[in-house]
Amino acid sequence: MEQLNGKAQSIVWITGASSGIGFALVKRYLQAGWRVIASARSEGELADLVKQDSHLSFVAFDMVDKEQIEPIRDTLSQLVPHLDCVILNAGTCEYLDLEDEKTDWQMMERVMSVNYFGLVNSVDVCLPLLKRASQPLLVGVSSQAVQAAFPRAEAYGASKAAIRYFLSSLRMDLNADGVDVTCVLPGFVDTPLTRKNTFDMPFLMSSDEAAKRIDQALQGRPYEFAFPKRLSALLWLGRHLPKWWLGKFAPNKHDNS
Ligand SMILES: NC(=O)c1ccc[n+]([C@@H]2O[C@H](COP(=O)([O-])OP(=O)(O)OC[C@H]3O[C@@H](n4cnc5c(N)ncnc54)[C@H](OP(=O)(O)O)[C@@H]3O)[C@@H](O)[C@H]2O)c1
């Protein structure tokens, strides 16, 4: 067991760590003295940090590739004896374009494959190592997009809703083993993923602020953590006043009333 200042050093595996929220989480956990294993397909923004900090290891992982599940599990097992916490944060976003004459319906499968099946594959990788920890916590990153419908988000929203249900069911099945499961629902965070958006993003925050809020919330091991609360309130209205929500964000072009 690795030691830090005489205490056992906690160990976290973070996916989607090469940019955005994942990269900010890596920095935060390192500052707090954790041993961090960071994954993504490429090192990206992690490159300098990996060279500088011996408590950080990068393990390249394309979570869509099922052939990588066993080798990555072996690599993690060689690096650490167990995982106290796993944050499955990696994800992508593409929008459906029905105005395009050749709508790319394959995109639905692509997004589901990365966001949902990629997360499932990642759970397959880490579960044995999580179960070896004394108080393990498994975290998956969904989105506030699941709280009310957004235009063009058919693929993204469905994949994040699938993650939310998957985690809530997994929580039931892992309870007996003492593995806590948390689903995180971020609002709009300024990252490479959202910089492509052309619409207004209410209550947008930095990735460092998002990582701070996630880290603080995870200490209480909630079943679910949605933030910021102001966005949750707006989406609650959208869910309970669906006609108002539809008219506000997707007005009927032929309705002149
Ligand atoms: N930003 C927001 O407003 C927001 C809101 C709600 C939820 N979220 C969720 O938060 C998570 C992080 O998003 P972000 O905004 O920080 O986006 P980001 O900066 O684009 O980060 C996405 C991360 O996922 C990794 N990734 C993508 N495809 C992968 C694959 N096939 N295998 C392994 N890793 C892969 C990327 O690394 P590589 O490309 O190097 O693989 C990158 O590290 C996502 O799940 C996103 O849906 C974000």
The ligand as a MOL file (V3000), in Angstrom:
LIG
                    3D

  0  0  0     0  0            999 V3000
M  V30 BEGIN CTAB
M  V30 COUNTS 48 52 0 0 0
M  V30 BEGIN ATOM
M  V30 1 N -19.1220 20.4970 -20.4490 0
M  V30 2 C -20.3820 20.4170 -20.0750 0
M  V30 3 O -21.1220 21.4330 -20.0710 0
M  V30 4 C -20.9700 19.1110 -19.6320 0
M  V30 5 C -22.2670 19.1160 -19.1140 0
M  V30 6 C -22.8300 17.9240 -18.6940 0
M  V30 7 C -22.1140 16.7570 -18.7650 0
M  V30 8 N -20.8480 16.7680 -19.2850 0 CHG=1
M  V30 9 C -20.1330 15.5040 -19.3600 0
M  V30 10 O -18.8950 15.6420 -18.6860 0
M  V30 11 C -17.9560 14.7390 -19.2430 0
M  V30 12 C -16.6800 15.4840 -19.5680 0
M  V30 13 O -16.9680 16.4010 -20.5970 0
M  V30 14 P -16.1170 17.7150 -20.8920 0
M  V30 15 O -17.0950 18.7910 -21.0700 0
M  V30 16 O -15.0340 17.8630 -19.9120 0 CHG=-1
M  V30 17 O -15.5890 17.3680 -22.3620 0
M  V30 18 P -14.1550 17.2340 -23.0150 0
M  V30 19 O -13.2340 18.3000 -22.5330 0
M  V30 20 O -14.4020 17.1000 -24.4750 0
M  V30 21 O -13.6260 15.8390 -22.4290 0
M  V30 22 C -14.0740 14.6190 -22.9040 0
M  V30 23 C -13.0680 13.5680 -22.4770 0
M  V30 24 O -13.5370 12.2740 -22.8790 0
M  V30 25 C -12.4750 11.5920 -23.5420 0
M  V30 26 N -13.0260 10.6520 -24.5120 0
M  V30 27 C -13.8540 10.9140 -25.5600 0
M  V30 28 N -14.0840 9.7790 -26.2490 0
M  V30 29 C -13.3970 8.7930 -25.6300 0
M  V30 30 C -13.2240 7.4030 -25.8810 0
M  V30 31 N -13.7880 6.7900 -26.9290 0
M  V30 32 N -12.4560 6.6800 -25.0290 0
M  V30 33 C -11.8700 7.2860 -23.9800 0
M  V30 34 N -11.9730 8.5860 -23.6920 0
M  V30 35 C -12.7210 9.3260 -24.5180 0
M  V30 36 C -11.6550 12.7140 -24.2070 0
M  V30 37 O -10.3150 12.3420 -24.4340 0
M  V30 38 P -9.7230 11.7500 -25.8160 0
M  V30 39 O -10.3960 12.4850 -26.9240 0
M  V30 40 O -8.2460 12.0020 -25.6940 0
M  V30 41 O -10.0540 10.2990 -25.7730 0
M  V30 42 C -11.6930 13.7710 -23.1080 0
M  V30 43 O -10.6960 13.5160 -22.1500 0
M  V30 44 C -18.6440 14.1250 -20.4710 0
M  V30 45 O -19.1730 12.8670 -20.1280 0
M  V30 46 C -19.7520 15.1040 -20.7710 0
M  V30 47 O -20.8300 14.5090 -21.4530 0
M  V30 48 C -20.2590 17.9180 -19.7120 0
M  V30 END ATOM
M  V30 BEGIN BOND
M  V30 1 1 1 2
M  V30 2 2 2 3
M  V30 3 1 2 4
M  V30 4 1 4 5
M  V30 5 2 4 48
M  V30 6 2 5 6
M  V30 7 1 6 7
M  V30 8 2 7 8
M  V30 9 1 8 9
M  V30 10 1 8 48
M  V30 11 1 9 10
M  V30 12 1 9 46
M  V30 13 1 10 11
M  V30 14 1 11 12
M  V30 15 1 11 44
M  V30 16 1 12 13
M  V30 17 1 13 14
M  V30 18 2 14 15
M  V30 19 1 14 16
M  V30 20 1 14 17
M  V30 21 1 17 18
M  V30 22 2 18 19
M  V30 23 1 18 20
M  V30 24 1 18 21
M  V30 25 1 21 22
M  V30 26 1 22 23
M  V30 27 1 23 24
M  V30 28 1 23 42
M  V30 29 1 24 25
M  V30 30 1 25 26
M  V30 31 1 25 36
M  V30 32 1 26 27
M  V30 33 1 26 35
M  V30 34 2 27 28
M  V30 35 1 28 29
M  V30 36 1 29 30
M  V30 37 2 29 35
M  V30 38 1 30 31
M  V30 39 2 30 32
M  V30 40 1 32 33
M  V30 41 2 33 34
M  V30 42 1 34 35
M  V30 43 1 36 37
M  V30 44 1 36 42
M  V30 45 1 37 38
M  V30 46 2 38 39
M  V30 47 1 38 40
M  V30 48 1 38 41
M  V30 49 1 42 43
M  V30 50 1 44 45
M  V30 51 1 44 46
M  V30 52 1 46 47
M  V30 END BOND
M  V30 END CTAB
M  END
